[in-house]
Amino acid sequence: MKIQIKLNLVFLGVFGISIISTGQIKVFDNNYVGINYSSTPSSRFVINSAGNSAYQAYIYGPNIYSSGGALAVLSEKGSASGIHIRALTATTNIGSGNYLYGLKATAYSSTAYTTGRTYGIFGQAGNASSGYNYAVYGYLAGTKYGAAVFGAINGLGDVGLTAQFAGYFRGNVKCENTIYAVSF
């Protein structure tokens, strides 16, 4: 144990000081950490920005001139079967009267453009066991009313549902192929 601690201190002494001396990583008096940011940040951990006091960590990806983003997460396939491996897990605990989001993704501008495409959530899946490839999977847990997948167009928001649904849509729904149903 003592050897490991000494090795870590030597590593920090040799490598950490050279990083800190360049100003790329800074620990501030309030113990907040900034990477590529020199003023005291609003979030506890920031990259390229002051952050926002509503968030513990804040990563800002400045203008990108090729494909990329602010954060990439990769998880390998694992070495056993029947285990659940996630590249990213986002959880919020319920129990208050707040609106809670396990994951919120936005691709929107208040300015209407004539170029580009936006995908709030883009899911891609394939080449696993036949019949079990879902690009987007929704599951309604518990006994309360709601929907596993809910969609609404502009001007129509959420609505209190009176049953459990796999899917519920507010607005026109279009299908360019076949819709299968046990009954109508």
NUSEPA-994607 format. One record per atom (N, C-alpha, C, CB): residue number from 0; x, y, z. Coordinates in nm, 3 decimals, always signed. Each point is the difference from the previous one (the first is absolute). Glycine has a CB too. Layout:
<recs>
NUM  X  Y  Z
...
</recs>
This chain:
<recs>
0  +0.082  -0.118  +0.000
0  -0.082  +0.118  +0.000
0  +0.087  +0.125  +0.000
0  -0.180  -0.126  +0.119
1  +0.284  +0.130  -0.033
1  +0.088  +0.116  +0.006
1  +0.075  +0.019  -0.131
1  +0.022  -0.033  +0.247
2  +0.018  -0.078  -0.308
2  +0.073  +0.007  -0.127
2  -0.090  +0.060  -0.108
2  +0.140  -0.200  +0.065
3  -0.264  +0.158  -0.071
3  -0.094  +0.051  -0.100
3  -0.020  +0.150  +0.017
3  -0.114  -0.223  -0.008
4  +0.098  +0.268  +0.131
4  -0.018  +0.143  +0.025
4  +0.123  +0.078  -0.043
4  -0.154  -0.052  +0.192
5  +0.273  +0.003  -0.160
5  +0.122  +0.067  -0.039
5  +0.013  +0.006  -0.152
5  +0.108  -0.076  +0.213
6  -0.142  -0.034  -0.282
6  +0.006  -0.001  -0.146
6  -0.096  +0.102  -0.059
6  +0.066  -0.241  +0.006
7  -0.186  +0.250  +0.051
7  -0.096  +0.098  -0.049
7  +0.051  +0.142  +0.019
7  -0.186  -0.160  +0.051
8  +0.248  +0.188  +0.064
8  +0.055  +0.133  +0.025
8  +0.114  +0.031  -0.096
8  -0.066  -0.020  +0.240
9  +0.151  -0.079  -0.266
9  +0.107  +0.020  -0.097
9  -0.058  +0.028  -0.138
9  +0.152  -0.151  +0.134
10  -0.253  +0.075  -0.173
10  -0.065  +0.021  -0.130
10  -0.057  +0.141  -0.008
10  -0.054  -0.245  -0.014
11  -0.018  +0.287  +0.119
11  -0.056  +0.135  +0.000
11  +0.109  +0.105  -0.001
11  -0.200  -0.085  +0.121
12  +0.308  +0.059  -0.045
12  +0.109  +0.095  +0.005
12  +0.067  +0.017  -0.134
12  +0.035  -0.061  +0.236
13  -0.016  -0.047  -0.307
13  +0.070  +0.007  -0.128
13  -0.093  +0.049  -0.111
13  +0.150  -0.185  +0.075
14  -0.270  +0.127  -0.083
14  -0.089  +0.031  -0.111
14  -0.102  +0.108  +0.033
14  +0.031  -0.233  -0.075
15  -0.084  +0.232  +0.195
15  -0.106  +0.094  +0.036
15  +0.046  +0.144  +0.001
15  -0.101  -0.179  +0.133
16  +0.220  +0.205  -0.082
16  +0.048  +0.137  +0.008
16  +0.023  +0.058  -0.138
16  +0.106  -0.051  +0.219
17  -0.057  -0.030  -0.311
17  +0.023  +0.052  -0.134
17  -0.131  +0.034  -0.069
17  +0.211  -0.135  -0.015
18  -0.319  +0.059  +0.044
18  -0.130  +0.031  -0.058
18  -0.057  +0.127  +0.061
18  -0.042  -0.244  -0.041
19  +0.049  +0.255  +0.175
19  -0.056  +0.115  +0.069
19  +0.077  +0.127  -0.036
19  -0.075  -0.149  +0.188
20  +0.205  +0.138  -0.205
20  +0.080  +0.119  -0.030
20  -0.034  +0.059  -0.136
20  +0.181  -0.093  +0.142
21  -0.236  +0.015  -0.233
21  -0.038  +0.053  -0.130
21  -0.136  +0.069  +0.005
21  +0.134  -0.180  -0.109
22  -0.207  +0.167  +0.218
22  -0.129  +0.068  +0.014
22  -0.115  -0.075  -0.063
22  +0.122  +0.210  +0.004
23  -0.102  -0.330  -0.048
23  -0.108  -0.074  -0.064
23  -0.096  -0.060  +0.102
23  +0.153  -0.050  -0.188
24  -0.103  +0.006  +0.303
24  -0.085  -0.053  +0.106
24  +0.024  +0.085  +0.124
24  +0.006  -0.238  -0.096
25  -0.115  +0.286  +0.156
25  +0.017  +0.085  +0.117
25  -0.101  -0.039  +0.106
25  +0.086  +0.186  -0.143
26  -0.037  -0.201  +0.268
26  -0.087  -0.022  +0.115
26  -0.009  +0.134  +0.072
26  +0.063  -0.250  +0.022
27  -0.184  +0.300  -0.005
27  -0.021  +0.132  +0.059
27  -0.013  -0.009  +0.152
27  -0.111  +0.074  -0.212
28  +0.111  +0.039  +0.279
28  -0.007  +0.006  +0.146
28  -0.123  -0.072  +0.055
28  +0.122  +0.216  -0.010
29  -0.231  -0.218  -0.065
29  -0.123  -0.067  +0.046
29  -0.001  -0.148  -0.038
29  -0.122  +0.218  -0.022
30  +0.236  -0.271  -0.024
30  +0.018  -0.139  -0.044
30  -0.073  -0.034  -0.129
30  +0.028  -0.060  +0.238
31  -0.076  +0.159  -0.311
31  -0.057  -0.024  -0.132
31  +0.116  -0.017  -0.098
31  -0.211  +0.134  +0.054
32  +0.188  -0.210  -0.161
32  +0.107  -0.032  -0.095
32  -0.038  +0.051  -0.138
32  +0.065  -0.203  +0.134
33  +0.031  +0.268  -0.198
33  -0.021  +0.049  -0.135
33  +0.107  -0.051  -0.094
33  -0.110  +0.203  +0.092
34  +0.069  -0.249  -0.208
34  +0.093  -0.039  -0.106
34  -0.021  +0.097  -0.114
34  -0.001  -0.248  +0.069
35  +0.108  +0.311  -0.113
35  -0.007  +0.104  -0.103
35  -0.094  +0.112  +0.040
35  +0.049  -0.172  -0.173
36  -0.051  +0.203  +0.302
36  -0.080  +0.112  +0.051
36  +0.074  +0.058  +0.120
36  -0.219  -0.104  -0.080
37  +0.242  +0.236  +0.081
37  +0.091  +0.059  +0.098
37  -0.069  +0.075  +0.115
37  +0.160  +0.017  -0.183
38  -0.289  +0.014  +0.174
38  -0.071  +0.069  +0.107
38  -0.073  -0.102  +0.087
38  -0.026  +0.206  -0.143
39  -0.014  -0.166  +0.263
39  -0.072  -0.091  +0.089
39  -0.131  -0.042  -0.068
39  +0.103  +0.108  +0.207
40  -0.124  -0.239  -0.229
40  -0.119  -0.045  -0.071
40  -0.125  -0.003  +0.088
40  +0.150  -0.135  -0.145
41  -0.264  +0.130  +0.082
41  -0.129  -0.010  +0.070
41  -0.033  -0.145  +0.034
41  -0.078  +0.204  -0.119
42  +0.124  -0.299  +0.039
42  -0.020  -0.142  +0.025
42  +0.125  -0.057  +0.068
42  -0.157  -0.020  -0.199
43  +0.143  -0.094  +0.267
43  +0.114  -0.061  +0.069
43  +0.110  -0.046  -0.096
43  -0.158  -0.072  +0.179
44  +0.119  +0.027  -0.300
44  +0.096  -0.046  -0.100
44  -0.041  +0.057  -0.134
44  +0.048  -0.213  +0.130
45  +0.042  +0.283  -0.197
45  -0.032  +0.061  -0.128
45  +0.112  -0.027  -0.102
45  -0.135  +0.178  +0.118
46  +0.094  -0.179  -0.244
46  +0.094  -0.004  -0.110
46  -0.042  +0.109  -0.098
46  +0.047  -0.250  +0.029
47  +0.042  +0.341  -0.060
47  -0.018  +0.106  -0.101
47  -0.109  +0.102  +0.033
47  +0.077  -0.165  -0.163
48  -0.125  +0.174  +0.286
48  -0.110  +0.090  +0.030
48  -0.010  +0.022  +0.150
48  -0.122  -0.078  -0.204
49  +0.052  +0.185  +0.244
49  -0.026  +0.026  +0.143
49  -0.097  -0.101  +0.057
49  +0.042  +0.242  -0.037
50  -0.119  -0.306  -0.049
50  -0.100  -0.095  +0.047
50  -0.128  +0.071  +0.041
50  +0.181  -0.150  +0.076
51  -0.256  +0.083  +0.011
51  -0.129  +0.051  +0.044
51  -0.023  -0.055  +0.139
51  -0.093  +0.013  -0.238
52  +0.057  +0.069  +0.332
52  -0.014  -0.044  +0.140
52  -0.109  -0.105  +0.018
52  +0.080  +0.223  +0.071
53  -0.165  -0.241  -0.171
53  -0.104  -0.104  +0.008
53  +0.056  -0.139  -0.030
53  -0.169  +0.171  -0.068
54  +0.295  -0.179  +0.021
54  +0.060  -0.127  -0.039
54  +0.131  -0.022  +0.074
54  -0.108  +0.018  -0.225
55  +0.131  -0.141  +0.271
55  +0.125  -0.034  +0.067
55  +0.118  -0.002  -0.096
55  -0.131  -0.134  +0.165
56  +0.108  +0.085  -0.287
56  +0.103  -0.004  -0.103
56  -0.054  +0.064  -0.127
56  +0.102  -0.210  +0.100
57  -0.015  +0.279  -0.172
57  -0.044  +0.071  -0.120
57  +0.111  -0.008  -0.104
57  -0.148  +0.157  +0.137
58  +0.116  -0.214  -0.251
58  +0.097  -0.012  -0.109
58  -0.052  +0.080  -0.118
58  +0.077  -0.230  +0.079
59  +0.003  +0.322  -0.127
59  -0.038  +0.081  -0.115
59  +0.087  -0.038  -0.119
59  -0.073  +0.189  +0.151
60  +0.008  -0.224  -0.261
60  +0.072  -0.031  -0.124
60  -0.010  +0.120  -0.092
60  -0.047  -0.247  +0.024
61  +0.157  +0.324  -0.039
61  -0.005  +0.116  -0.089
61  -0.031  -0.042  -0.143
61  +0.163  +0.119  +0.148
62  -0.179  -0.022  -0.235
62  -0.034  -0.029  -0.140
62  +0.087  -0.112  -0.055
62  -0.071  +0.238  -0.031
63  +0.005  -0.334  -0.030
63  +0.068  -0.118  -0.054
63  -0.011  +0.007  -0.152
63  -0.050  -0.141  +0.208
64  +0.161  +0.122  -0.277
64  +0.001  +0.011  -0.146
64  -0.011  -0.133  -0.072
64  +0.136  +0.202  +0.029
65  -0.139  -0.311  +0.046
65  -0.021  -0.131  -0.060
65  -0.087  -0.079  +0.098
65  +0.224  +0.005  -0.127
66  -0.258  -0.128  +0.094
66  -0.084  -0.080  +0.088
66  +0.064  -0.014  +0.137
66  -0.090  -0.125  -0.198
67  +0.010  +0.131  +0.302
67  +0.051  -0.011  +0.135
67  -0.102  +0.052  +0.099
67  +0.233  +0.024  -0.084
68  -0.191  +0.006  +0.203
68  -0.091  +0.050  +0.103
68  +0.076  +0.039  +0.125
68  -0.181  -0.144  -0.093
69  +0.107  +0.172  +0.200
69  +0.061  +0.042  +0.125
69  +0.041  -0.119  +0.086
69  -0.137  +0.207  -0.008
70  +0.075  -0.322  -0.009
70  +0.029  -0.115  +0.085
70  -0.024  -0.129  -0.078
70  -0.062  +0.132  +0.206
71  +0.154  -0.225  -0.194
71  -0.017  -0.133  -0.060
71  +0.020  -0.103  +0.110
71  +0.080  +0.080  -0.228
72  -0.167  -0.180  +0.232
72  +0.009  -0.107  +0.099
72  -0.003  -0.132  -0.076
72  -0.112  +0.140  +0.182
73  +0.208  -0.227  -0.156
73  +0.007  -0.130  -0.068
73  +0.014  -0.109  +0.104
73  +0.103  +0.105  -0.205
74  -0.184  -0.209  +0.192
74  +0.010  -0.116  +0.087
74  +0.020  -0.122  -0.087
74  -0.147  +0.108  +0.178
75  +0.243  -0.191  -0.144
75  +0.027  -0.121  -0.077
75  -0.108  -0.105  +0.024
75  +0.247  +0.048  +0.011
76  -0.243  -0.156  -0.088
76  -0.107  -0.099  -0.002
76  -0.010  -0.086  +0.125
76  +0.029  -0.003  -0.241
77  +0.070  -0.003  +0.323
77  -0.003  -0.085  +0.119
77  +0.048  -0.140  -0.031
77  -0.189  +0.135  +0.089
78  +0.199  -0.218  +0.014
78  +0.056  -0.133  -0.020
78  -0.092  -0.113  +0.044
78  +0.221  +0.102  +0.030
79  -0.343  -0.069  +0.006
79  -0.096  -0.104  +0.042
79  -0.129  +0.018  -0.078
79  +0.102  -0.011  +0.232
80  -0.198  -0.077  -0.211
80  -0.127  +0.015  -0.070
80  -0.109  +0.031  +0.102
80  +0.074  -0.159  -0.182
81  -0.178  +0.224  +0.135
81  -0.114  +0.029  +0.086
81  +0.020  +0.114  +0.097
81  -0.056  -0.235  -0.022
82  +0.165  +0.311  +0.004
82  +0.021  +0.114  +0.088
82  -0.042  +0.128  -0.072
82  +0.191  -0.119  +0.117
83  -0.225  +0.220  -0.042
83  -0.044  +0.128  -0.056
83  +0.115  +0.099  +0.006
83  -0.239  -0.044  +0.070
84  +0.294  +0.079  -0.185
84  +0.111  +0.092  -0.009
84  -0.051  +0.130  -0.060
84  +0.169  -0.190  -0.024
85  -0.138  +0.300  +0.089
85  -0.046  +0.130  -0.047
85  +0.121  +0.089  -0.028
85  -0.215  -0.022  +0.132
86  +0.206  +0.101  -0.236
86  +0.102  +0.101  -0.024
86  -0.028  +0.121  +0.088
86  +0.033  -0.082  -0.237
87  -0.158  +0.106  +0.267
87  -0.037  +0.116  +0.081
87  -0.128  -0.032  +0.076
87  +0.108  +0.158  -0.165
88  -0.109  -0.129  +0.293
88  -0.119  -0.015  +0.082
88  -0.036  +0.135  +0.058
88  +0.057  -0.242  +0.054
89  -0.180  +0.282  -0.071
89  -0.048  +0.126  +0.056
89  -0.123  -0.031  +0.084
89  +0.090  +0.136  -0.197
90  -0.088  -0.097  +0.323
90  -0.109  -0.033  +0.092
90  -0.036  +0.122  +0.082
90  +0.076  -0.239  +0.010
91  -0.205  +0.257  +0.014
91  -0.045  +0.099  +0.095
91  -0.099  -0.069  +0.094
91  +0.034  +0.193  -0.165
92  -0.026  -0.163  +0.292
92  -0.087  -0.064  +0.099
92  -0.128  +0.079  +0.017
92  +0.200  -0.094  +0.118
93  -0.314  +0.026  -0.129
93  -0.128  +0.068  +0.016
93  -0.038  +0.005  +0.147
93  -0.072  -0.074  -0.229
94  -0.032  +0.147  +0.259
94  -0.047  +0.011  +0.137
94  -0.040  +0.141  +0.035
94  +0.146  -0.189  +0.059
95  -0.135  +0.279  -0.154
95  -0.042  +0.138  +0.022
95  -0.101  +0.037  -0.108
95  +0.224  +0.061  +0.107
96  -0.275  +0.060  -0.099
96  -0.097  +0.046  -0.098
96  +0.065  +0.060  -0.124
96  -0.157  +0.041  +0.186
97  +0.288  -0.059  -0.202
97  +0.072  +0.058  -0.113
97  -0.023  -0.079  -0.129
97  +0.173  +0.085  +0.159
98  -0.138  -0.025  -0.271
98  +0.003  -0.071  -0.128
98  +0.139  -0.060  -0.011
98  -0.172  +0.156  -0.112
99  +0.183  -0.287  +0.107
99  +0.129  -0.068  +0.003
99  +0.030  -0.066  -0.135
99  -0.027  -0.038  +0.247
100  +0.150  +0.053  -0.293
100  +0.044  -0.056  -0.128
100  +0.119  -0.091  +0.026
100  -0.082  +0.204  -0.127
101  +0.072  -0.331  +0.088
101  +0.116  -0.088  +0.007
101  +0.105  +0.044  -0.101
101  -0.146  -0.189  +0.076
102  +0.100  +0.236  -0.190
102  +0.089  +0.051  -0.104
102  -0.078  +0.101  -0.081
102  +0.134  -0.216  -0.009
103  -0.079  +0.333  -0.010
103  -0.064  +0.102  -0.084
103  +0.099  +0.040  -0.107
103  -0.144  +0.085  +0.191
104  +0.104  -0.097  -0.316
104  +0.086  +0.036  -0.112
104  -0.074  +0.101  -0.086
104  +0.114  -0.227  +0.002
105  -0.046  +0.331  -0.042
105  -0.061  +0.106  -0.079
105  +0.084  +0.031  -0.122
105  -0.104  +0.096  +0.207
106  +0.040  -0.086  -0.321
106  +0.062  +0.048  -0.123
106  -0.099  +0.099  -0.060
106  +0.134  -0.219  -0.042
107  -0.126  +0.344  +0.085
107  -0.103  +0.098  -0.033
107  +0.059  +0.140  +0.000
107  -0.175  -0.149  +0.099
108  +0.122  +0.235  -0.183
108  +0.032  +0.142  +0.001
108  -0.130  +0.078  -0.015
108  +0.231  -0.041  -0.098
109  -0.243  +0.153  +0.166
109  -0.119  +0.083  -0.017
109  -0.001  +0.067  -0.137
109  -0.007  +0.038  +0.248
110  +0.122  -0.036  -0.315
110  +0.009  +0.052  -0.136
110  -0.028  -0.114  -0.097
110  +0.168  +0.176  +0.070
111  -0.258  -0.152  -0.166
111  -0.031  -0.102  -0.101
111  +0.099  +0.011  -0.115
111  -0.247  +0.006  +0.063
112  +0.323  -0.112  -0.086
112  +0.100  -0.004  -0.105
112  -0.053  -0.076  -0.121
112  +0.183  +0.011  +0.171
113  -0.117  +0.004  -0.285
113  -0.039  -0.072  -0.122
113  +0.098  -0.112  -0.032
113  -0.108  +0.209  -0.086
114  +0.208  -0.231  +0.172
114  +0.098  -0.106  -0.022
114  +0.016  -0.082  +0.128
114  +0.119  +0.140  -0.173
115  -0.057  -0.255  +0.159
115  +0.030  -0.084  +0.114
115  -0.113  -0.095  +0.035
115  +0.146  +0.180  +0.084
116  -0.121  -0.266  +0.011
116  -0.098  -0.096  +0.052
116  +0.019  -0.008  +0.151
116  -0.005  -0.134  -0.218
117  -0.101  +0.109  +0.291
117  +0.011  -0.014  +0.145
117  -0.062  -0.131  +0.045
117  -0.006  +0.250  +0.027
118  +0.070  -0.313  +0.068
118  -0.048  -0.123  +0.061
118  +0.013  +0.017  +0.151
118  +0.066  -0.144  -0.203
119  -0.177  +0.158  +0.274
119  +0.006  +0.014  +0.145
119  +0.061  -0.123  +0.063
119  -0.201  +0.147  -0.006
120  +0.159  -0.262  -0.042
120  +0.060  -0.128  +0.040
120  +0.014  -0.084  -0.126
120  -0.101  +0.010  +0.236
121  +0.219  -0.062  -0.258
121  +0.025  -0.086  -0.115
121  +0.043  -0.135  +0.054
121  +0.066  +0.196  -0.150
122  -0.143  -0.298  +0.119
122  +0.034  -0.135  +0.046
122  +0.034  -0.089  -0.118
122  -0.149  +0.029  +0.198
123  +0.248  -0.113  -0.181
123  +0.038  -0.095  -0.103
123  +0.033  -0.132  +0.066
123  +0.088  +0.184  -0.149
124  -0.144  -0.291  +0.096
124  +0.027  -0.134  +0.052
124  +0.000  -0.099  -0.116
124  -0.105  +0.057  +0.224
125  +0.169  -0.171  -0.206
125  -0.004  -0.100  -0.105
125  +0.103  -0.109  +0.017
125  -0.084  +0.174  -0.149
126  +0.060  -0.284  +0.079
126  +0.090  -0.115  -0.009
126  +0.022  -0.076  +0.130
126  +0.109  +0.121  -0.181
127  -0.205  -0.113  +0.274
127  +0.001  -0.088  +0.117
127  -0.097  -0.115  -0.030
127  +0.056  +0.194  +0.164
128  -0.102  -0.265  -0.065
128  -0.093  -0.111  -0.022
128  -0.119  +0.047  -0.082
128  +0.072  -0.107  +0.215
129  -0.109  +0.030  -0.316
129  -0.109  +0.037  -0.090
129  -0.129  +0.023  +0.078
129  +0.109  -0.131  -0.184
130  -0.172  +0.244  +0.159
130  -0.125  +0.034  +0.067
130  +0.019  +0.084  +0.125
130  -0.093  -0.209  -0.090
131  +0.216  +0.229  +0.134
131  +0.025  +0.075  +0.123
131  +0.093  +0.119  -0.023
131  -0.033  -0.212  +0.128
132  +0.010  +0.286  -0.234
132  +0.077  +0.119  -0.031
132  -0.097  +0.118  +0.001
132  +0.170  -0.131  -0.141
133  -0.157  +0.219  +0.238
133  -0.090  +0.113  +0.016
133  +0.082  +0.128  +0.002
133  -0.167  -0.141  +0.128
134  +0.147  +0.228  -0.226
134  +0.073  +0.126  -0.002
134  -0.047  +0.092  +0.112
134  +0.031  -0.023  -0.248
135  -0.159  +0.022  +0.276
135  -0.056  +0.074  +0.113
135  -0.092  -0.095  +0.076
135  +0.014  +0.224  -0.123
136  +0.009  -0.236  +0.252
136  -0.077  -0.094  +0.083
136  -0.058  +0.078  +0.117
136  +0.147  -0.197  -0.067
137  -0.277  +0.189  +0.081
137  -0.065  +0.064  +0.113
137  -0.072  -0.104  +0.084
137  -0.025  +0.212  -0.131
138  +0.035  -0.200  +0.262
138  -0.064  -0.095  +0.090
138  -0.067  +0.078  +0.113
138  +0.170  -0.182  -0.056
139  -0.300  +0.166  +0.070
139  -0.072  +0.066  +0.108
139  -0.004  -0.093  +0.120
139  -0.140  +0.132  -0.164
140  +0.208  -0.095  +0.270
140  +0.008  -0.082  +0.120
140  -0.105  +0.047  +0.102
140  +0.247  -0.043  -0.040
141  -0.275  -0.041  +0.138
141  -0.091  +0.038  +0.107
141  -0.146  -0.023  -0.035
141  +0.166  +0.166  +0.072
142  -0.253  -0.115  +0.011
142  -0.144  -0.022  -0.018
142  -0.075  +0.126  -0.038
142  +0.015  -0.183  +0.164
143  +0.051  +0.296  -0.169
143  -0.066  +0.127  -0.032
143  -0.022  +0.012  -0.150
143  +0.105  +0.106  +0.201
144  -0.205  -0.025  -0.239
144  -0.032  +0.022  -0.141
144  +0.110  +0.079  -0.069
144  -0.244  -0.006  +0.055
145  +0.260  -0.019  -0.183
145  +0.099  +0.072  -0.079
145  +0.026  -0.074  -0.130
145  +0.105  +0.091  +0.209
146  +0.006  -0.058  -0.274
146  +0.035  -0.061  -0.128
146  +0.149  -0.028  -0.005
146  -0.191  +0.118  -0.112
147  +0.228  -0.230  +0.051
147  +0.141  -0.033  -0.019
147  +0.063  +0.096  -0.100
147  -0.046  -0.242  +0.053
148  -0.027  +0.282  -0.154
148  +0.043  +0.098  -0.098
148  -0.112  +0.102  -0.016
148  +0.148  -0.169  -0.122
149  -0.115  +0.295  +0.137
149  -0.099  +0.108  -0.012
149  +0.051  +0.100  -0.101
149  -0.080  -0.033  +0.238
150  -0.004  +0.072  -0.332
150  +0.039  +0.099  -0.100
150  -0.106  +0.107  -0.012
150  +0.129  -0.172  -0.123
151  -0.087  +0.298  +0.108
151  -0.093  +0.112  -0.016
151  +0.059  +0.101  -0.097
151  -0.089  -0.034  +0.235
152  +0.001  +0.095  -0.314
152  +0.045  +0.104  -0.093
152  -0.009  +0.136  +0.069
152  -0.076  -0.138  -0.199
153  +0.133  +0.239  +0.134
153  +0.001  +0.136  +0.052
153  -0.143  +0.045  +0.032
153  +0.208  +0.052  -0.132
154  -0.226  +0.002  +0.250
154  -0.132  +0.047  +0.042
154  -0.077  -0.102  +0.083
154  -0.004  +0.139  -0.203
155  +0.046  -0.264  +0.199
155  -0.063  -0.105  +0.080
155  +0.104  -0.058  +0.095
155  -0.166  -0.055  -0.186
156  +0.151  +0.079  +0.313
156  +0.096  -0.050  +0.098
156  -0.043  -0.132  +0.060
156  +0.064  +0.233  +0.050
157  -0.018  -0.258  +0.072
157  -0.038  -0.125  +0.066
157  -0.145  +0.007  +0.047
157  +0.239  -0.036  +0.072
158  -0.293  -0.079  -0.044
158  -0.139  -0.011  +0.042
158  -0.009  -0.115  +0.099
158  -0.088  +0.092  -0.223
159  +0.002  -0.080  +0.322
159  -0.018  -0.108  +0.097
159  -0.068  -0.119  -0.064
159  -0.013  +0.168  +0.186
160  +0.079  -0.281  -0.193
160  -0.055  -0.119  -0.062
160  -0.082  -0.079  +0.102
160  +0.194  -0.009  -0.161
161  -0.288  -0.068  +0.111
161  -0.092  -0.074  +0.087
161  +0.020  -0.151  -0.007
161  -0.163  +0.183  -0.030
162  +0.277  -0.224  -0.025
162  +0.034  -0.143  -0.010
162  +0.149  -0.008  -0.029
162  -0.235  -0.065  -0.083
163  +0.287  -0.057  +0.072
163  +0.138  -0.020  -0.041
163  +0.004  -0.030  -0.150
163  +0.063  -0.085  +0.231
164  +0.027  +0.153  -0.302
164  +0.013  -0.017  -0.144
164  +0.146  -0.027  -0.036
164  -0.199  +0.151  -0.039
165  +0.220  -0.236  -0.062
165  +0.135  -0.017  -0.055
165  +0.038  +0.127  -0.076
165  -0.031  -0.252  -0.016
166  -0.065  +0.311  -0.053
166  +0.025  +0.124  -0.074
166  -0.122  +0.089  +0.003
166  +0.162  -0.119  -0.147
167  -0.141  +0.249  +0.158
167  -0.109  +0.098  +0.000
167  +0.050  +0.123  -0.074
167  -0.097  -0.087  +0.221
168  +0.017  +0.130  -0.320
168  +0.043  +0.111  -0.085
168  -0.107  +0.107  -0.006
168  +0.141  -0.156  -0.134
169  -0.101  +0.282  +0.150
169  -0.089  +0.115  -0.011
169  +0.038  +0.073  -0.128
169  -0.028  +0.022  +0.253
170  -0.053  -0.038  -0.354
170  +0.026  +0.057  -0.131
170  -0.013  -0.109  -0.105
170  +0.154  +0.174  +0.099
171  -0.146  -0.138  -0.223
171  -0.013  -0.097  -0.109
171  +0.116  -0.099  +0.003
171  -0.122  +0.171  -0.139
172  +0.091  -0.296  +0.108
172  +0.101  -0.105  -0.009
172  -0.003  -0.053  -0.142
172  -0.023  -0.061  +0.248
173  +0.139  +0.049  -0.312
173  +0.007  -0.047  -0.138
173  +0.088  -0.123  -0.006
173  -0.033  +0.233  -0.088
174  -0.011  -0.330  +0.011
174  +0.078  -0.120  -0.026
174  +0.009  -0.018  -0.150
174  -0.071  -0.107  +0.220
175  +0.189  +0.086  -0.275
175  +0.017  -0.017  -0.144
175  +0.000  -0.145  -0.042
175  +0.128  +0.211  -0.002
176  -0.156  -0.301  +0.094
176  -0.005  -0.140  -0.034
176  -0.120  -0.061  +0.071
176  +0.252  -0.012  -0.033
177  -0.239  -0.105  +0.085
177  -0.111  -0.075  +0.058
177  -0.005  +0.018  +0.152
177  +0.017  -0.166  -0.187
178  -0.137  +0.182  +0.237
178  -0.021  -0.001  +0.145
178  -0.067  -0.131  +0.035
178  -0.020  +0.253  +0.013
179  +0.078  -0.326  +0.083
179  -0.056  -0.125  +0.045
179  -0.071  +0.021  +0.131
179  +0.179  -0.128  -0.119
180  -0.297  +0.065  +0.130
180  -0.076  +0.010  +0.126
180  -0.079  -0.129  +0.019
180  -0.017  +0.254  -0.021
181  +0.004  -0.295  +0.145
181  -0.082  -0.116  +0.032
181  -0.147  +0.036  -0.017
181  +0.175  -0.086  +0.162
182  -0.209  +0.210  -0.124
182  -0.138  +0.049  -0.019
182  +0.001  +0.151  -0.007
182  -0.094  -0.200  +0.121
183  -0.018  +0.255  -0.176
183  -0.017  +0.146  -0.004
183  -0.127  +0.035  +0.072
183  +0.124  +0.019  -0.217
</recs>
